[in-house]
Amino acid sequence: MAATLAPKDIRRTLSRADLAVKARNVSLAIFDVDGVMTDGRIYLGESGEEMKAFNVLDGLGIKLLRDNGIEVAILSGRRARCVERRATELGIPHVIQGAGEKLPVFHKLIATLKLQAAQTCYMGDDLGDVPVLQACGLAFTVPDAPPEVKRAAQYVTRRRGGEGAVRDACEFLLQLRSRKPARA
């Protein structure tokens, strides 16, 4: 049974069966980078290049989504060449970086792909992600996200960003999609 939350937190009170219905509608999974695909730290090299550490567990989670017919996208507020490289390695075709306000970019992406917001899931970890978490069909975050972000999400991963959080979200989504609807 779902926990009782304040009315503004209604999104987190969905039953597992309701979450399964939402999960079966998902055609596109979108991930933030810093704090989700990485631990949020930014390494700067002597010549100014930006480096990030990605977890291989997350890469397999993304592959599982793609193998199950779910498209994958990256939507990040920052720009880094290493994100492009990681996206290429994982076969992620939609990479949007430098998005100051993510919600208009989210709407543009789904319009381009001819999808409705309900056909998407999004995983973010900070305040700038809240509008997209509220707009998408299924919202995920990490355990160290601020309370406002957790309230906007239906699922908080067990693992932290950069430590397999994306994999947790991917497995949860796929588990929900395989769940049989309850009989009336």
C-alpha positions in Angstrom: 0.0 0.0 0.0 1.3 3.5 -0.9 2.2 5.9 1.9 -0.2 8.7 2.6 1.2 12.0 1.5 0.1 15.6 1.3 -2.1 16.5 -1.7 0.7 18.1 -3.7 2.6 14.8 -3.5 -0.2 12.8 -5.1 2.1 11.6 -7.9 4.0 9.3 -5.4 0.8 7.8 -4.0 0.1 5.6 -7.1 -0.4 1.9 -6.6 2.0 -0.5 -8.2 -0.7 -1.5 -10.6 -1.2 2.2 -11.7 2.6 2.5 -12.1 2.6 -0.6 -14.3 0.0 1.0 -16.6 2.1 4.1 -16.8 5.2 2.0 -17.5 3.6 0.1 -20.3 2.9 3.5 -22.1 6.6 4.5 -22.0 8.3 4.7 -25.4 11.1 7.1 -24.4 13.3 7.1 -21.4 15.2 10.4 -20.8 18.1 10.8 -18.4 19.8 13.8 -16.8 23.6 13.3 -16.6 25.2 15.0 -13.5 24.0 13.4 -10.4 22.1 10.7 -12.3 24.4 9.0 -14.8 27.4 10.3 -12.8 28.0 11.1 -9.1 27.7 14.8 -9.9 31.4 15.5 -9.6 33.1 17.3 -12.4 36.8 16.7 -13.1 38.7 19.4 -15.0 41.9 18.5 -16.7 45.0 20.7 -17.0 44.0 21.7 -20.6 40.4 22.5 -19.5 38.7 19.3 -20.6 35.8 18.1 -18.5 35.8 14.5 -17.3 33.0 12.4 -15.7 32.9 8.9 -14.4 30.1 6.7 -15.8 29.0 3.4 -14.2 29.0 0.3 -16.5 25.9 -1.0 -14.7 23.9 1.9 -16.1 25.1 1.2 -19.6 23.6 -2.3 -19.4 20.4 -0.9 -18.1 20.2 1.4 -21.1 20.9 -1.5 -23.4 18.1 -3.4 -21.8 15.7 -0.6 -22.4 16.7 -0.4 -26.1 16.4 -4.2 -26.4 12.8 -3.8 -25.1 11.9 -1.2 -27.7 12.3 1.9 -25.5 14.1 4.8 -27.1 16.6 6.6 -24.9 17.6 10.3 -24.7 19.9 12.5 -22.6 18.8 15.9 -21.4 21.4 17.8 -19.5 21.8 21.4 -18.3 25.6 21.2 -18.9 27.7 20.5 -22.0 30.6 18.1 -22.1 32.2 16.2 -24.9 32.5 13.1 -22.7 28.7 12.9 -22.6 28.5 12.8 -26.4 31.1 10.0 -26.4 29.3 8.0 -23.7 26.0 8.4 -25.6 27.6 7.2 -28.8 29.0 4.1 -27.0 25.5 3.3 -25.6 23.7 4.0 -28.9 21.7 6.9 -27.5 20.6 8.9 -30.5 19.0 11.9 -28.8 21.5 14.0 -26.8 20.5 17.5 -25.7 23.1 19.4 -23.7 23.2 23.0 -22.4 19.4 23.1 -21.7 19.0 26.0 -19.3 15.3 25.4 -18.9 14.6 21.7 -19.5 10.8 21.7 -19.8 10.6 23.6 -23.2 13.4 21.3 -24.5 11.5 18.2 -23.2 8.4 19.4 -25.1 10.4 20.0 -28.3 12.0 16.6 -28.1 8.7 14.7 -27.6 7.0 16.7 -30.4 9.9 15.9 -32.8 9.5 12.2 -31.9 5.6 12.5 -32.2 5.1 11.4 -28.6 2.9 12.5 -25.7 4.4 13.3 -22.3 2.6 10.2 -20.9 4.8 8.1 -23.2 8.0 9.2 -21.5 9.8 8.6 -18.3 12.4 11.0 -16.9 15.1 10.7 -14.3 16.6 13.8 -12.7 18.1 14.7 -9.4 17.9 18.5 -8.8 15.5 21.4 -8.8 15.9 22.2 -12.5 14.5 18.7 -13.2 11.2 19.1 -11.3 9.2 20.6 -14.2 10.1 17.7 -16.4 9.5 15.2 -13.6 6.0 16.6 -13.2 5.3 16.7 -16.9 6.5 13.2 -17.9 4.5 10.0 -17.6 6.8 8.3 -15.0 9.4 10.1 -12.9 12.5 8.7 -11.2 15.1 10.3 -9.0 18.1 9.3 -6.8 18.2 8.9 -3.0 20.2 12.1 -2.3 17.9 14.4 -4.4 16.4 17.3 -2.5 12.9 16.7 -1.0 11.1 18.7 -3.7 12.6 16.4 -6.3 11.7 13.3 -4.4 8.1 14.6 -4.1 7.9 15.0 -7.9 9.0 11.4 -8.5 7.2 8.1 -8.3 10.3 6.1 -7.7 13.5 6.8 -5.8 16.3 4.4 -6.7 18.2 2.4 -4.2 21.6 3.4 -5.6 23.0 6.9 -5.9 23.8 8.7 -9.2 26.9 7.3 -10.8 26.6 4.2 -8.6 24.0 2.3 -10.7 21.0 4.5 -10.2 20.1 4.5 -13.9 20.3 0.7 -13.9 17.9 0.6 -10.9 15.4 2.8 -12.8 15.7 0.8 -16.0 15.1 -2.5 -14.1 12.1 -1.0 -12.2 10.6 0.2 -15.4 11.0 -3.1 -17.2 9.7 -5.0 -14.1 6.6 -2.7 -14.1 6.1 -3.3 -17.9 6.0 -7.1 -17.4 3.5 -6.9 -14.6 0.1 -8.3 -15.5 -2.9 -6.0 -15.0 -5.0 -6.9 -11.9 -8.3 -8.6 -12.6 -11.5 -6.7 -11.8 
